[in-house]
Amino acid sequence: IIILSLLFLQFNVFAKGEENLSGEYFSIAEGYAELKKYEKAIEFYKKAIKYQEYANAAHYNLGRMYALLKRWDDAIAEFKPLYEAEPQNQKILIAYAYSLSANEQLDQAQNLYQQIYEANPNSPTHAFNYVRILIASKQYESAKEMLASLAEKFIEDEERKTIKTLQERIEKLIDPLKDEKKKEEEKESKEDES
């Protein structure tokens, strides 16, 4: 059905000529995106951008397609102007922060994840993403402090499990030989008991 819809929309585009086709281009791009044909979706989002009516949405979705293709520089190039125009837009902010972190631009990503968390302090997802970027930035003490405060705030089982997993990850990163030392100590104590 989706393929037939795409064919119909493409036929409509050719039948209309070069009038305002932004809606059709955008719809075709959306169809290709649903089919996970990201390169084709990119082609039609670029056509939709030419028309002001769909420009912002097309830029955002272009960024998404680039991100799905792990073309981080291209994704950032699409998200950055959108973020600069609307720095409070959470959807854009999150996409931009994620692209920056995936592209290892951790300082910029950390600032954005902090903004996201501060705007949504009761969201475990945003809180844990902020902790993750602190860990990726090797700011282990800040991450530990943050997790300690979150342990008081987020008390659901799944949230506690995430906090514990993140705490263990920090400990392994701080002292990667800790597990081996612990195993050796246990082995020595068993030998001493024998």
VENCOR-V397314 format. One line per field, one symbol per residue. ss: DSSP state (a for helix, b for strand, c for the rest). A space follows every 50 residues. Layout:
BEGIN
ss->???
END
This chain:
BEGIN
ss->caaaaaaaaaaaaaaacccccaaaaaaaaaaaaacccaaaaaaaaaaaac caaaaaaaaaaaaaaaaacccaaaaaaaaaaaaaaccccaaaaaaaaaaa aacccaaaaaaaaaaaaaaccccaaaaaaaaaaaaacccaaaaaaaaaaa aaacccaaaaaaaaaaaaaaaaaacccaaaaaaaaaaaaaaaac
END
